[in-house]
Amino acid sequence: MNQQYITIAHVADVPPGTCRSIELEDAAIALFNIDGKFYALENTCPHAGGPLGDGTLEGDIISCPWHGWTFHVPTGQCLKNVSRSWIVPRYEVRIVGEAIQVFVPR
């Protein structure tokens, strides 16, 4: 499988303390800016498939907009049901100039 970095947004598009849902051909990504550091998770809550990028971001915790399940953005770890060890897959993020890029399978 080939992999590459793909530009998904620009720094100005995601101010600190905000998140966005990004739909690509091969992936759905939740993009977060926490104090100027960018994180990207798979945009699907493992509980019921809610779009995490449309949720409420408080500090480094995202709440799914559908049922309120919470996740630690830097690790993807579910905080609601820790006994299941649910972790949302993460994407590697880099900034090139003003472009936000993620490393995704192609």
N, CA, C and O atoms as CSV, one atom per row, in Angstrom:
chain,resi,resn,atom,element,x,y,z
A,1,MET,N,N,0.841,-1.172,0.000
A,1,MET,CA,C,0.000,0.000,0.000
A,1,MET,C,C,0.891,1.242,0.000
A,1,MET,O,O,1.827,1.340,0.794
A,2,ASN,N,N,0.604,2.165,-0.870
A,2,ASN,CA,C,1.329,3.423,-0.974
A,2,ASN,C,C,0.757,4.428,0.026
A,2,ASN,O,O,-0.451,4.440,0.261
A,3,GLN,N,N,1.603,5.267,0.617
A,3,GLN,CA,C,1.148,6.282,1.561
A,3,GLN,C,C,1.804,7.599,1.221
A,3,GLN,O,O,2.902,7.643,0.667
A,4,GLN,N,N,1.098,8.693,1.568
A,4,GLN,CA,C,1.657,10.003,1.293
A,4,GLN,C,C,1.003,11.057,2.171
A,4,GLN,O,O,-0.064,10.835,2.744
A,5,TYR,N,N,1.666,12.218,2.268
A,5,TYR,CA,C,1.073,13.363,2.960
A,5,TYR,C,C,0.120,14.073,2.013
A,5,TYR,O,O,0.408,14.244,0.829
A,6,ILE,N,N,-1.023,14.484,2.558
A,6,ILE,CA,C,-2.031,15.185,1.775
A,6,ILE,C,C,-2.423,16.453,2.523
A,6,ILE,O,O,-2.651,16.419,3.732
A,7,THR,N,N,-2.503,17.572,1.803
A,7,THR,CA,C,-2.964,18.821,2.408
A,7,THR,C,C,-4.467,18.725,2.616
A,7,THR,O,O,-5.219,18.447,1.682
A,8,ILE,N,N,-4.904,18.962,3.874
A,8,ILE,CA,C,-6.329,18.861,4.177
A,8,ILE,C,C,-6.944,20.202,4.601
A,8,ILE,O,O,-8.166,20.351,4.598
A,9,ALA,N,N,-6.104,21.173,4.964
A,9,ALA,CA,C,-6.604,22.484,5.385
A,9,ALA,C,C,-5.413,23.427,5.484
A,9,ALA,O,O,-4.270,23.042,5.241
A,10,HIS,N,N,-5.706,24.659,5.844
A,10,HIS,CA,C,-4.664,25.645,6.103
A,10,HIS,C,C,-4.768,26.101,7.556
A,10,HIS,O,O,-5.844,26.065,8.153
A,11,VAL,N,N,-3.654,26.523,8.107
A,11,VAL,CA,C,-3.587,26.892,9.515
A,11,VAL,C,C,-4.700,27.872,9.887
A,11,VAL,O,O,-5.322,27.724,10.939
A,12,ALA,N,N,-4.957,28.860,9.050
A,12,ALA,CA,C,-5.986,29.870,9.347
A,12,ALA,C,C,-7.400,29.289,9.369
A,12,ALA,O,O,-8.309,29.902,9.928
A,13,ASP,N,N,-7.593,28.111,8.765
A,13,ASP,CA,C,-8.920,27.483,8.718
A,13,ASP,C,C,-9.345,26.879,10.052
A,13,ASP,O,O,-10.534,26.659,10.283
A,14,VAL,N,N,-8.374,26.608,10.935
A,14,VAL,CA,C,-8.657,25.904,12.186
A,14,VAL,C,C,-7.985,26.659,13.335
A,14,VAL,O,O,-6.884,26.296,13.746
A,15,PRO,N,N,-8.636,27.709,13.860
A,15,PRO,CA,C,-8.052,28.485,14.957
A,15,PRO,C,C,-7.871,27.635,16.220
A,15,PRO,O,O,-8.533,26.607,16.363
A,16,PRO,N,N,-6.991,28.042,17.132
A,16,PRO,CA,C,-6.817,27.306,18.385
A,16,PRO,C,C,-8.149,27.101,19.117
A,16,PRO,O,O,-8.976,28.008,19.208
A,17,GLY,N,N,-8.329,25.885,19.632
A,17,GLY,CA,C,-9.539,25.556,20.372
A,17,GLY,C,C,-10.703,25.121,19.508
A,17,GLY,O,O,-11.833,25.029,19.988
A,18,THR,N,N,-10.439,24.849,18.217
A,18,THR,CA,C,-11.513,24.439,17.310
A,18,THR,C,C,-11.188,23.107,16.640
A,18,THR,O,O,-10.069,22.600,16.718
A,19,CYS,N,N,-12.209,22.561,15.979
A,19,CYS,CA,C,-12.040,21.314,15.236
A,19,CYS,C,C,-12.904,21.370,13.985
A,19,CYS,O,O,-13.825,22.180,13.880
A,20,ARG,N,N,-12.588,20.497,13.044
A,20,ARG,CA,C,-13.306,20.428,11.764
A,20,ARG,C,C,-13.380,18.985,11.302
A,20,ARG,O,O,-12.522,18.164,11.624
A,21,SER,N,N,-14.414,18.699,10.548
A,21,SER,CA,C,-14.519,17.415,9.853
A,21,SER,C,C,-14.030,17.625,8.436
A,21,SER,O,O,-14.437,18.573,7.764
A,22,ILE,N,N,-13.150,16.735,7.977
A,22,ILE,CA,C,-12.590,16.799,6.630
A,22,ILE,C,C,-12.902,15.475,5.945
A,22,ILE,O,O,-12.551,14.411,6.454
A,23,GLU,N,N,-13.552,15.538,4.806
A,23,GLU,CA,C,-13.871,14.333,4.040
A,23,GLU,C,C,-12.950,14.253,2.828
A,23,GLU,O,O,-12.952,15.140,1.974
A,24,LEU,N,N,-12.169,13.190,2.763
A,24,LEU,CA,C,-11.310,12.914,1.619
A,24,LEU,C,C,-11.887,11.729,0.858
A,24,LEU,O,O,-12.818,11.072,1.323
A,25,GLU,N,N,-11.337,11.468,-0.293
A,25,GLU,CA,C,-11.801,10.322,-1.081
A,25,GLU,C,C,-11.612,9.011,-0.324
A,25,GLU,O,O,-12.471,8.131,-0.372
A,26,ASP,N,N,-10.476,8.883,0.381
A,26,ASP,CA,C,-10.134,7.627,1.046
A,26,ASP,C,C,-10.238,7.663,2.565
A,26,ASP,O,O,-9.980,6.653,3.220
A,27,ALA,N,N,-10.611,8.811,3.141
A,27,ALA,CA,C,-10.610,8.920,4.598
A,27,ALA,C,C,-11.510,10.051,5.070
A,27,ALA,O,O,-11.720,11.040,4.368
A,28,ALA,N,N,-12.036,9.878,6.280
A,28,ALA,CA,C,-12.772,10.936,6.973
A,28,ALA,C,C,-11.918,11.300,8.187
A,28,ALA,O,O,-11.585,10.439,9.001
A,29,ILE,N,N,-11.567,12.575,8.300
A,29,ILE,CA,C,-10.606,13.020,9.310
A,29,ILE,C,C,-11.216,14.106,10.188
A,29,ILE,O,O,-11.876,15.021,9.697
A,30,ALA,N,N,-10.986,13.990,11.484
A,30,ALA,CA,C,-11.327,15.043,12.436
A,30,ALA,C,C,-10.023,15.783,12.733
A,30,ALA,O,O,-9.063,15.187,13.221
A,31,LEU,N,N,-9.994,17.074,12.439
A,31,LEU,CA,C,-8.789,17.891,12.600
A,31,LEU,C,C,-8.985,18.827,13.777
A,31,LEU,O,O,-10.020,19.484,13.882
A,32,PHE,N,N,-7.993,18.894,14.669
A,32,PHE,CA,C,-8.075,19.676,15.897
A,32,PHE,C,C,-6.878,20.609,16.016
A,32,PHE,O,O,-5.767,20.263,15.615
A,33,ASN,N,N,-7.115,21.801,16.572
A,33,ASN,CA,C,-6.040,22.723,16.934
A,33,ASN,C,C,-6.144,22.938,18.436
A,33,ASN,O,O,-7.079,23.573,18.923
A,34,ILE,N,N,-5.171,22.399,19.162
A,34,ILE,CA,C,-5.122,22.538,20.605
A,34,ILE,C,C,-3.899,23.383,20.946
A,34,ILE,O,O,-2.763,22.914,20.877
A,35,ASP,N,N,-4.154,24.638,21.314
A,35,ASP,CA,C,-3.077,25.574,21.669
A,35,ASP,C,C,-2.020,25.687,20.578
A,35,ASP,O,O,-0.828,25.768,20.874
A,36,GLY,N,N,-2.448,25.691,19.317
A,36,GLY,CA,C,-1.524,25.855,18.199
A,36,GLY,C,C,-0.890,24.573,17.693
A,36,GLY,O,O,-0.137,24.603,16.720
A,37,LYS,N,N,-1.180,23.444,18.335
A,37,LYS,CA,C,-0.676,22.150,17.862
A,37,LYS,C,C,-1.833,21.405,17.208
A,37,LYS,O,O,-2.935,21.339,17.754
A,38,PHE,N,N,-1.570,20.850,16.042
A,38,PHE,CA,C,-2.614,20.188,15.269
A,38,PHE,C,C,-2.571,18.676,15.461
A,38,PHE,O,O,-1.504,18.065,15.525
A,39,TYR,N,N,-3.768,18.094,15.552
A,39,TYR,CA,C,-3.948,16.656,15.694
A,39,TYR,C,C,-5.013,16.211,14.695
A,39,TYR,O,O,-5.912,16.974,14.343
A,40,ALA,N,N,-4.896,14.972,14.249
A,40,ALA,CA,C,-5.899,14.422,13.339
A,40,ALA,C,C,-6.250,13.008,13.792
A,40,ALA,O,O,-5.379,12.170,14.026
A,41,LEU,N,N,-7.547,12.776,13.907
A,41,LEU,CA,C,-8.075,11.465,14.262
A,41,LEU,C,C,-9.011,10.997,13.151
A,41,LEU,O,O,-9.497,11.799,12.354
A,42,GLU,N,N,-9.256,9.693,13.112
A,42,GLU,CA,C,-10.317,9.200,12.245
A,42,GLU,C,C,-11.606,9.879,12.714
A,42,GLU,O,O,-11.827,10.012,13.918
A,43,ASN,N,N,-12.437,10.299,11.802
A,43,ASN,CA,C,-13.610,11.109,12.138
A,43,ASN,C,C,-14.829,10.281,12.511
A,43,ASN,O,O,-15.960,10.737,12.337
A,44,THR,N,N,-14.621,9.078,13.018
A,44,THR,CA,C,-15.739,8.195,13.341
A,44,THR,C,C,-15.645,7.725,14.785
A,44,THR,O,O,-14.681,7.065,15.171
A,45,CYS,N,N,-16.649,8.069,15.575
A,45,CYS,CA,C,-16.707,7.594,16.958
A,45,CYS,C,C,-16.937,6.080,16.944
A,45,CYS,O,O,-17.834,5.607,16.245
A,46,PRO,N,N,-16.148,5.312,17.700
A,46,PRO,CA,C,-16.318,3.862,17.686
A,46,PRO,C,C,-17.619,3.392,18.345
A,46,PRO,O,O,-18.007,2.235,18.182
A,47,HIS,N,N,-18.283,4.259,19.072
A,47,HIS,CA,C,-19.533,3.876,19.728
A,47,HIS,C,C,-20.668,3.712,18.724
A,47,HIS,O,O,-21.290,2.652,18.654
A,48,ALA,N,N,-20.942,4.778,17.934
A,48,ALA,CA,C,-22.069,4.708,17.001
A,48,ALA,C,C,-21.795,5.418,15.679
A,48,ALA,O,O,-22.716,5.654,14.897
A,49,GLY,N,N,-20.536,5.759,15.427
A,49,GLY,CA,C,-20.180,6.334,14.139
A,49,GLY,C,C,-20.334,7.832,14.005
A,49,GLY,O,O,-20.270,8.356,12.893
A,50,GLY,N,N,-20.534,8.537,15.104
A,50,GLY,CA,C,-20.694,9.996,15.048
A,50,GLY,C,C,-19.444,10.688,14.541
A,50,GLY,O,O,-18.340,10.172,14.713
A,51,PRO,N,N,-19.601,11.865,13.909
A,51,PRO,CA,C,-18.465,12.622,13.370
A,51,PRO,C,C,-17.753,13.424,14.463
A,51,PRO,O,O,-18.246,14.471,14.881
A,52,LEU,N,N,-16.610,12.945,14.921
A,52,LEU,CA,C,-15.906,13.597,16.027
A,52,LEU,C,C,-15.531,15.043,15.725
A,52,LEU,O,O,-15.526,15.881,16.628
A,53,GLY,N,N,-15.218,15.344,14.474
A,53,GLY,CA,C,-14.842,16.708,14.102
A,53,GLY,C,C,-15.971,17.710,14.223
A,53,GLY,O,O,-15.736,18.916,14.156
A,54,ASP,N,N,-17.203,17.228,14.401
A,54,ASP,CA,C,-18.357,18.103,14.608
A,54,ASP,C,C,-18.718,18.208,16.087
A,54,ASP,O,O,-19.721,18.822,16.450
A,55,GLY,N,N,-17.892,17.604,16.933
A,55,GLY,CA,C,-18.170,17.587,18.365
A,55,GLY,C,C,-17.723,18.856,19.071
A,55,GLY,O,O,-17.369,19.849,18.436
A,56,THR,N,N,-17.748,18.805,20.398
A,56,THR,CA,C,-17.353,19.929,21.247
A,56,THR,C,C,-15.965,19.663,21.801
A,56,THR,O,O,-15.728,18.644,22.449
A,57,LEU,N,N,-15.040,20.596,21.539
A,57,LEU,CA,C,-13.659,20.481,22.005
A,57,LEU,C,C,-13.489,21.337,23.249
A,57,LEU,O,O,-13.738,22.542,23.225
A,58,GLU,N,N,-13.063,20.702,24.339
A,58,GLU,CA,C,-12.755,21.410,25.583
A,58,GLU,C,C,-11.359,20.991,26.008
A,58,GLU,O,O,-11.141,19.858,26.436
A,59,GLY,N,N,-10.410,21.924,25.884
A,59,GLY,CA,C,-9.013,21.586,26.147
A,59,GLY,C,C,-8.558,20.564,25.130
A,59,GLY,O,O,-8.599,20.824,23.928
A,60,ASP,N,N,-8.119,19.386,25.602
A,60,ASP,CA,C,-7.689,18.331,24.677
A,60,ASP,C,C,-8.672,17.157,24.649
A,60,ASP,O,O,-8.306,16.035,24.299
A,61,ILE,N,N,-9.928,17.436,25.026
A,61,ILE,CA,C,-10.970,16.411,25.054
A,61,ILE,C,C,-12.065,16.766,24.034
A,61,ILE,O,O,-12.589,17.879,24.031
A,62,ILE,N,N,-12.395,15.804,23.175
A,62,ILE,CA,C,-13.485,15.990,22.215
A,62,ILE,C,C,-14.668,15.138,22.669
A,62,ILE,O,O,-14.507,13.982,23.063
A,63,SER,N,N,-15.861,15.732,22.606
A,63,SER,CA,C,-17.096,15.010,22.915
A,63,SER,C,C,-17.830,14.751,21.609
A,63,SER,O,O,-18.068,15.679,20.836
A,64,CYS,N,N,-18.187,13.505,21.358
A,64,CYS,CA,C,-18.921,13.149,20.152
A,64,CYS,C,C,-20.279,13.858,20.156
A,64,CYS,O,O,-20.965,13.869,21.178
A,65,PRO,N,N,-20.673,14.449,19.022
A,65,PRO,CA,C,-21.942,15.184,18.988
A,65,PRO,C,C,-23.183,14.295,19.076
A,65,PRO,O,O,-24.272,14.800,19.352
A,66,TRP,N,N,-23.050,13.003,18.850
A,66,TRP,CA,C,-24.228,12.139,18.858
A,66,TRP,C,C,-24.621,11.667,20.254
A,66,TRP,O,O,-25.788,11.768,20.632
A,67,HIS,N,N,-23.662,11.151,21.028
A,67,HIS,CA,C,-24.002,10.582,22.334
A,67,HIS,C,C,-23.086,11.051,23.457
A,67,HIS,O,O,-23.175,10.550,24.578
A,68,GLY,N,N,-22.208,12.005,23.170
A,68,GLY,CA,C,-21.385,12.599,24.218
A,68,GLY,C,C,-20.188,11.787,24.675
A,68,GLY,O,O,-19.553,12.139,25.669
A,69,TRP,N,N,-19.866,10.714,23.977
A,69,TRP,CA,C,-18.670,9.964,24.370
A,69,TRP,C,C,-17.457,10.880,24.223
A,69,TRP,O,O,-17.385,11.673,23.284
A,70,THR,N,N,-16.516,10.772,25.137
A,70,THR,CA,C,-15.364,11.675,25.152
A,70,THR,C,C,-14.071,10.923,24.832
A,70,THR,O,O,-13.900,9.752,25.170
A,71,PHE,N,N,-13.157,11.657,24.157
A,71,PHE,CA,C,-11.879,11.092,23.732
A,71,PHE,C,C,-10.775,12.096,23.986
A,71,PHE,O,O,-10.962,13.301,23.822
A,72,HIS,N,N,-9.620,11.586,24.391
A,72,HIS,CA,C,-8.413,12.404,24.554
A,72,HIS,C,C,-7.800,12.560,23.168
A,72,HIS,O,O,-7.317,11.590,22.584
A,73,VAL,N,N,-7.821,13.783,22.644
A,73,VAL,CA,C,-7.409,14.010,21.257
A,73,VAL,C,C,-5.964,13.570,20.979
A,73,VAL,O,O,-5.740,12.882,19.983
A,74,PRO,N,N,-4.972,13.931,21.808
A,74,PRO,CA,C,-3.594,13.537,21.459
A,74,PRO,C,C,-3.358,12.033,21.361
A,74,PRO,O,O,-2.469,11.596,20.630
A,75,THR,N,N,-4.141,11.234,22.089
A,75,THR,CA,C,-3.927,9.782,22.064
A,75,THR,C,C,-5.047,9.017,21.353
A,75,THR,O,O,-4.844,7.883,20.921
A,76,GLY,N,N,-6.225,9.632,21.231
A,76,GLY,CA,C,-7.381,8.947,20.662
A,76,GLY,C,C,-8.104,8.051,21.654
A,76,GLY,O,O,-9.079,7.395,21.289
A,77,GLN,N,N,-7.646,8.009,22.900
A,77,GLN,CA,C,-8.209,7.122,23.925
A,77,GLN,C,C,-9.618,7.553,24.330
A,77,GLN,O,O,-9.866,8.728,24.598
A,78,CYS,N,N,-10.532,6.589,24.370
A,78,CYS,CA,C,-11.897,6.833,24.829
A,78,CYS,C,C,-11.889,7.015,26.341
A,78,CYS,O,O,-11.282,6.215,27.053
A,79,LEU,N,N,-12.550,8.049,26.840
A,79,LEU,CA,C,-12.628,8.306,28.272
A,79,LEU,C,C,-13.955,7.850,28.860
A,79,LEU,O,O,-14.097,7.794,30.081
A,80,LYS,N,N,-14.918,7.525,28.026
A,80,LYS,CA,C,-16.257,7.129,28.476
A,80,LYS,C,C,-16.266,5.672,28.935
A,80,LYS,O,O,-16.814,5.356,29.991
A,81,ASN,N,N,-15.670,4.802,28.158
A,81,ASN,CA,C,-15.723,3.376,28.434
A,81,ASN,C,C,-14.303,2.816,28.387
A,81,ASN,O,O,-13.929,2.129,27.437
A,82,VAL,N,N,-13.520,3.115,29.415
A,82,VAL,CA,C,-12.108,2.718,29.408
A,82,VAL,C,C,-11.916,1.205,29.500
A,82,VAL,O,O,-10.846,0.702,29.157
A,83,SER,N,N,-12.930,0.476,29.956
A,83,SER,CA,C,-12.791,-0.975,30.061
A,83,SER,C,C,-12.674,-1.644,28.693
A,83,SER,O,O,-12.137,-2.747,28.586
A,84,ARG,N,N,-13.173,-0.982,27.648
A,84,ARG,CA,C,-13.112,-1.549,26.298
A,84,ARG,C,C,-11.826,-1.191,25.570
A,84,ARG,O,O,-11.532,-1.764,24.522
A,85,SER,N,N,-11.050,-0.246,26.112
A,85,SER,CA,C,-9.802,0.211,25.488
A,85,SER,C,C,-10.023,0.688,24.060
A,85,SER,O,O,-9.211,0.413,23.176
A,86,TRP,N,N,-11.125,1.407,23.832
A,86,TRP,CA,C,-11.379,1.953,22.515
A,86,TRP,C,C,-10.456,3.129,22.256
A,86,TRP,O,O,-10.386,4.072,23.044
A,87,ILE,N,N,-9.757,3.055,21.149
A,87,ILE,CA,C,-8.852,4.126,20.740
A,87,ILE,C,C,-9.186,4.479,19.293
A,87,ILE,O,O,-9.249,3.607,18.427
A,88,VAL,N,N,-9.400,5.767,19.047
A,88,VAL,CA,C,-9.671,6.244,17.697
A,88,VAL,C,C,-8.326,6.342,16.970
A,88,VAL,O,O,-7.390,6.946,17.495
A,89,PRO,N,N,-8.214,5.764,15.785
A,89,PRO,CA,C,-6.949,5.846,15.044
A,89,PRO,C,C,-6.534,7.301,14.790
A,89,PRO,O,O,-7.364,8.173,14.531
A,90,ARG,N,N,-5.213,7.528,14.874
A,90,ARG,CA,C,-4.643,8.860,14.673
A,90,ARG,C,C,-3.916,8.929,13.340
A,90,ARG,O,O,-3.474,7.916,12.799
A,91,TYR,N,N,-3.803,10.148,12.825
A,91,TYR,CA,C,-3.016,10.417,11.632
A,91,TYR,C,C,-1.846,11.307,12.019
A,91,TYR,O,O,-1.988,12.217,12.837
A,92,GLU,N,N,-0.692,11.040,11.428
A,92,GLU,CA,C,0.470,11.905,11.620
A,92,GLU,C,C,0.207,13.226,10.908
A,92,GLU,O,O,-0.253,13.241,9.766
A,93,VAL,N,N,0.499,14.335,11.585
A,93,VAL,CA,C,0.245,15.673,11.043
A,93,VAL,C,C,1.559,16.425,10.918
A,93,VAL,O,O,2.439,16.315,11.772
A,94,ARG,N,N,1.681,17.195,9.834
A,94,ARG,CA,C,2.806,18.109,9.695
A,94,ARG,C,C,2.292,19.415,9.082
A,94,ARG,O,O,1.277,19.446,8.386
A,95,ILE,N,N,3.030,20.485,9.367
A,95,ILE,CA,C,2.705,21.797,8.813
A,95,ILE,C,C,3.803,22.153,7.817
A,95,ILE,O,O,4.990,22.115,8.143
A,96,VAL,N,N,3.392,22.500,6.598
A,96,VAL,CA,C,4.322,22.922,5.555
A,96,VAL,C,C,3.871,24.314,5.120
A,96,VAL,O,O,2.867,24.464,4.425
A,97,GLY,N,N,4.625,25.325,5.538
A,97,GLY,CA,C,4.190,26.702,5.300
A,97,GLY,C,C,2.921,26.936,6.085
A,97,GLY,O,O,2.936,26.886,7.314
A,98,GLU,N,N,1.821,27.192,5.396
A,98,GLU,CA,C,0.508,27.359,6.033
A,98,GLU,C,C,-0.395,26.150,5.816
A,98,GLU,O,O,-1.538,26.136,6.273
A,99,ALA,N,N,0.116,25.135,5.119
A,99,ALA,CA,C,-0.685,23.943,4.819
A,99,ALA,C,C,-0.607,22.931,5.960
A,99,ALA,O,O,0.466,22.658,6.496
A,100,ILE,N,N,-1.770,22.381,6.319
A,100,ILE,CA,C,-1.837,21.281,7.279
A,100,ILE,C,C,-1.934,20.007,6.464
A,100,ILE,O,O,-2.844,19.843,5.652
A,101,GLN,N,N,-0.980,19.100,6.689
A,101,GLN,CA,C,-0.944,17.855,5.939
A,101,GLN,C,C,-1.022,16.669,6.879
A,101,GLN,O,O,-0.500,16.713,7.993
A,102,VAL,N,N,-1.675,15.610,6.427
A,102,VAL,CA,C,-1.735,14.353,7.171
A,102,VAL,C,C,-1.186,13.230,6.318
A,102,VAL,O,O,-1.262,13.269,5.090
A,103,PHE,N,N,-0.635,12.234,6.978
A,103,PHE,CA,C,-0.086,11.057,6.324
A,103,PHE,C,C,-1.192,10.018,6.253
A,103,PHE,O,O,-1.634,9.511,7.283
A,104,VAL,N,N,-1.647,9.695,5.033
A,104,VAL,CA,C,-2.775,8.764,4.879
A,104,VAL,C,C,-2.429,7.657,3.873
A,104,VAL,O,O,-1.636,7.860,2.954
A,105,PRO,N,N,-3.044,6.480,4.072
A,105,PRO,CA,C,-2.857,5.408,3.098
A,105,PRO,C,C,-3.516,5.781,1.785
A,105,PRO,O,O,-4.551,6.447,1.777
A,106,ARG,N,N,-2.937,5.365,0.687
A,106,ARG,CA,C,-3.496,5.614,-0.661
A,106,ARG,C,C,-3.543,4.321,-1.413
A,106,ARG,O,O,-3.976,4.292,-2.565
